[in-house]
Amino acid sequence: MKEKATSFDIAHLAGVSQSTVSRALNNSPLVNQETRDRVQRIARELNYKVDKNASNLRKQKSSTIALLLFEDPTSDDSMINPFFLAMLGSITRACAQANYDLLVSFQNLEDDWHAEYEDSNKADGIILLGYGDYTDYQNKVAQLESQGTHFVRWGAPDEAHPGVSIGCDNYQGGQSITEHLIALGKRSFAFIGDNGEHAPEFKARYNGYFETLMAHGLDKNSVQENANSTEDAGSEAIKSLLQNKALPQAIVCASDLIAMGVLRALRQAKVNVPDDVAVVGYDNIAVSAYTTPSLTTVQQNTKLAGELLVNTLLKAINNEEVEDYLMPADIIIRQSCGSE
């Protein structure tokens, strides 16, 4: 019977030390990409599998990451924001690539998620996804930091909040999509979405939008309707807008889900998009390409985001230096703004 391959075998064939093999198999940034690829290729050829139990006993680690996903409840508690589903897929793949398991837990504000994490003692670190209103969670996040728990959060960097963050430049995204609409000749606007302090990502998108209008002398031609990130909220907001104000030339939505509700309400009101009004969203969720008309939107790179969240957390777990990262936002032009 053929003996099982060991890390020593891989080290010999790759011409590196055993510690380098260990780092390469765990995707450590301390090992250059060429060496990582060579070590991982040899490991595959030898059908080598890492013995997690033995490794964890040596390192006192579980090789497990906990993902805490905070979602605003929907009317029937059945829907999950497709943007976060895409992020979940990316995080899962990045964990698998790093030979880590992933624990996923859906949370509400009132849940004692910190205590649950401490009691389970199953994860080496935590990813916080979708908890938006950092103020509501500040005490719990501060507790994580004070107890030395490794964690990274999705959201814009903010010196007022503890922990390392990976996020997208929402201000730039709001700015870019508004510049695009102005270039199309639009001169009156509505923003659909919450622009308050407790919704920091929506607020940054609004600030990018509104300050761009100010720069072009168009800020007096703007109205705003509050909506959380659901289709129903978008639909209700546009009904209120149509009832109380004149139809603008362009509607900027703080998320694609809001935009989908807006499209539905406009269709019911016999308002043609994009002939009567342009509509744009934010997030580039998969279904946005298949709405009628297809939705112009702002893309946050969920693949890169998932990789950055996992790799940054793994660096922290390994006591390596970590820092905030802000990704650029990209416009995806489709039919709903009238320029495709």
Long-range contacts (C-beta under 8 A, 24 or more apart in sequence): 5-43, 5-46, 5-47, 5-48, 6-48, 7-48, 9-46, 9-48, 10-39, 10-42, 10-43, 10-46, 10-48, 13-42, 13-46, 14-38, 14-39, 14-42, 25-50, 25-99, 26-98, 26-99, 26-314, 27-97, 27-98, 27-99, 27-311, 27-314, 28-318, 29-311, 29-315, 29-320, 30-320, 50-99, 52-99, 61-124, 61-317, 62-101, 62-121, 62-122, 62-123, 62-124, 63-99, 63-100, 63-101, 63-124, 64-100, 64-101, 64-102, 64-103, 64-122, 64-123, 64-124, 65-95, 65-100, 65-101, 65-102, 65-103, 65-123, 65-124, 65-125, 65-126, 65-127, 65-310, 65-313, 66-102, 66-103, 66-105, 66-117, 66-122, 66-123, 66-125, 66-126, 66-127, 67-91, 67-102, 67-103, 67-104, 67-105, 67-126, 67-127, 67-129, 68-105, 68-107, 68-113, 68-117, 68-126, 68-127, 68-128, 68-129, 68-131, 69-104, 69-105, 69-106, 69-107, 69-129, 69-130, 70-106, 70-107, 70-108, 70-109, 70-128, 70-129, 70-130, 70-131, 70-132, 70-137, 71-106, 71-130, 72-228, 72-229, 72-230, 73-108, 74-230, 75-232, 79-230, 81-130, 81-229, 81-257, 82-256, 82-257, 82-283, 82-285, 82-286, 82-287, 83-255, 83-256, 83-283, 83-285, 83-300, 83-302, 84-129, 84-130, 86-285, 86-286, 86-302, 87-129, 87-154, 87-302, 87-305, 87-306, 88-129, 89-302, 89-306, 90-302, 90-303, 90-305, 90-306, 90-307, 91-127, 91-129, 91-306, 91-309, 91-310, 92-306, 93-306, 94-306, 94-307, 94-309, 94-310, 94-311, 95-310, 98-310, 98-311, 98-314, 100-310, 100-314, 107-131, 109-136, 109-137, 113-140, 114-140, 114-143, 114-144, 117-149, 118-147, 124-150, 124-317, 125-149, 125-150, 125-151, 125-152, 125-313, 125-314, 125-316, 125-317, 126-150, 126-151, 126-152, 126-313, 127-151, 127-152, 127-153, 127-154, 127-309, 127-310, 127-313, 128-152, 128-153, 128-154, 128-163, 129-153, 129-154, 129-309, 130-154, 131-155, 132-198, 132-199, 132-200, 132-201, 133-198, 133-199, 133-200, 134-158, 134-160, 134-161, 134-200, 135-197, 135-198, 136-198, 150-313, 150-316, 150-317, 151-313, 151-316, 152-309, 152-312, 152-313, 152-316, 152-322, 154-305, 154-309, 155-200, 155-201, 156-200, 156-201, 156-204, 156-326, 157-324, 157-326, 158-200, 164-312, 164-316, 164-322, 164-323, 164-324, 165-324, 165-325, 166-305, 166-308, 166-309, 166-312, 166-324, 166-325, 166-327, 167-201, 167-324, 167-325, 167-326, 167-327, 168-300, 168-301, 168-305, 168-326, 168-327, 168-328, 168-329, 169-326, 169-327, 169-328, 169-329, 170-201, 170-202, 170-204, 170-205, 170-208, 170-329, 171-204, 171-205, 171-207, 171-208, 172-208, 172-328, 172-329, 173-205, 173-208, 173-282, 173-298, 173-300, 173-329, 174-204, 174-205, 174-206, 174-207, 174-208, 174-209, 174-212, 174-252, 174-282, 174-298, 175-208, 175-209, 175-211, 175-212, 176-208, 176-298, 176-329, 176-331, 177-209, 177-252, 177-280, 177-282, 177-296, 177-298, 177-331, 178-208, 178-209, 178-212, 178-213, 178-252, 179-212, 180-280, 180-296, 180-331, 180-333, 180-337, 180-339, 181-250, 181-252, 181-278, 181-280, 181-337, 182-212, 182-213, 182-216, 182-218, 184-250, 184-278, 184-337, 184-338, 184-339, 186-249, 186-250, 186-278, 187-218, 187-221, 187-249, 188-218, 188-221, 188-222, 188-246, 188-248, 188-249, 188-250, 189-213, 189-218, 189-221, 189-222, 189-223, 189-248, 189-249, 189-250, 189-251, 189-252, 190-222, 190-223, 190-224, 190-225, 190-241, 190-245, 190-248, 190-250, 190-251, 190-252, 191-222, 191-223, 191-224, 191-225, 191-251, 191-252, 191-253, 191-254, 192-224, 192-225, 192-227, 192-234, 192-237, 192-238, 192-241, 192-251, 192-252, 192-253, 192-254, 192-258, 192-259, 192-262, 193-226, 193-227, 193-229, 193-253, 193-254, 193-255, 193-258, 194-226, 194-227, 194-228, 194-254, 195-224, 195-226, 196-226, 199-228, 202-229, 202-254, 202-255, 205-254, 205-282, 206-254, 209-252, 221-248, 222-248, 223-248, 227-253, 227-254, 227-258, 227-261, 229-254, 229-255, 229-257, 229-258, 230-257, 230-258, 230-261, 231-257, 231-258, 231-260, 231-261, 231-264, 232-261, 233-258, 233-261, 234-258, 234-259, 234-260, 234-261, 234-262, 234-264, 234-265, 235-261, 235-262, 235-264, 235-265, 236-261, 236-265, 237-261, 237-262, 238-262, 238-265, 238-266, 239-265, 239-269, 242-269, 242-271, 247-271, 247-276, 247-277, 248-277, 249-277, 249-278, 250-277, 250-278, 250-279, 250-280, 250-337, 251-277, 251-278, 251-279, 251-280, 252-280, 253-279, 253-280, 253-281, 253-282, 254-282, 255-281, 255-282, 255-283, 256-281, 256-282, 256-283, 256-284, 256-285, 256-287, 256-288, 256-295, 256-297, 257-283, 257-285, 259-288, 259-291, 259-295, 259-297, 259-336, 260-287, 260-288, 260-291, 260-295, 263-291, 263-292, 263-293, 263-295, 263-336, 267-292, 273-336, 274-335, 274-336, 274-337, 274-338, 275-338, 278-336, 278-337, 278-338, 279-336, 279-337, 280-336, 280-337, 284-332, 288-332, 288-334, 289-334, 291-336, 293-334, 293-335, 293-336, 294-334, 294-335, 294-336, 294-340, 295-334, 295-335, 295-336, 296-331, 296-332, 296-333, 296-334, 296-335, 296-336, 296-337, 296-339, 296-340, 297-331, 297-332, 297-334, 298-329, 298-330, 298-331, 298-332, 299-329, 299-330, 299-331, 299-332, 300-327, 300-329, 301-327, 301-330
